[in-house]
C-alpha cells in the first residue's frame, strides 16, 4: 500500500518540494544518487506506535575510502546526512497526506480508520 502511494506520486511530490529548498549542490546530489541513497529510503507503518515512520539513509561510514565521496569532508557529510533526513521528513509528510486522502476515499462503513489516527 505505501509503496503504491509512493509510486503514484508521493515520492515525486515530496522530492520536488524538498528540491526547491535543499542546500545540496549539484555535485552533492550526484554523490547521493551515485551511492544509491535515494533508492534506500524506507517508509513503513509502525504497528507498535500506530503511525507512519521512515528511515533515511546516511553516507556510508567508509566514505573516506570511496572514490565517489573523496571530495567530501566531515562537515559536508554531516550536512548531507541531515539533508537526507529532511528529505525523508518531507516525503513522510506528503505520504501522510496521501494516506489521509486514501482514508477519506475508502469508506468500509466500519467507522474505523485503516491506518489509525494520525492527527499530529
N, C-alpha and C positions, 0 to 999 in steps of 0.2 A: 504494500500500500504506500509506504513512504517513498520507496524507490520510484513507483509510478508517478507520484506527485512531483518528485524531483525532476524526473524526465519530462513531465508535462509542462514544466516551466518554472517551478520554484527555484531550482538551482540557477538557471539563467537569469531570472529576475533578481534574485538576491546578489548574484555575482556582478551583474551590471550596476546595481545600486552601489555595491562596495567599490567597484572600479572607478566610479565617479569621484570618490574622495580618498582612495588609498594613497599612502605615502610611498608605495613601492614604485621604483622607476622601471623602465622597460627591461633593463638587464636583470634586475631582481625578479621580475615576473617571469622572465625566460628561465632563470635558475630554478624557481619554484616549479615551473612547468617541466623542465628537463629532469628534475628529481621525481616527477610524478606525484607531487604532493596534492595537487588539485583533485586527483582521482581517488585519494585515500581518506577523504573526509568521511566520517561515519555519523549518520543521523539515525537515531533509534528511539523507540518508545521504552522508557524505563518503567516496568510494572511495579517496582518497589516504591518508587516515588510518584508513580502515576502521572508522568509528564514526559514530554519530548526532550531529548538530550542530544548532544553531539560531542564528538571527539575530533579536535583539529590536529592535523599532523604538525610536526616540527622538523626543522633542519636536522638531519642525522648527526649524532654525536661525533662521528668521524669526519665531519665536514672539512677539517683542515687537510685531510688526506685525499680529498676528492678533487678531480680536475674541474668539475662544474662549479665548485664553490671556492676555488683558490683565490678569487678576487675579494672575498668577504673578510671582515674582521668580526670580533666578538660582539661589538655593539650592533653591527648590521644584522648578524644572525639573530640576536635578541629582538631587534625591531621587526624582522621578517616573521619570526615566531609569533609575536604579538599581533601582527597584521593578519596572519593566518587565523588566529583566534577571533579576530574581529570579523573576518570573512565568514567564519563558522557561525558567529552570532547573528550576522546579517541574514544569512541563508536560513538559519534557525527561525528567526522572526518571520521571514517570508513563508517558510514551510508551515508555521503555526497558522498564518492567515489562510493558507490553502486548506489546512485541516479544518479550521472553523467554517470555511465556506462549504467544504465537503460535508461536515456535520449538519449544516443548515439545509443542504440539498438532499440529505438522506434522512428520511423520516420512517422509522420502522414501527412507529406507533407505541413504543415502549416507554417513551419519555426519558430514555437513558442516552447519554452522550457516548458515542462509540469509543472515544479516547479519553474519557474522564473530563473533569473540569480543568480548564487551562487559563482561567481568568487570573492574570497576574498584574 
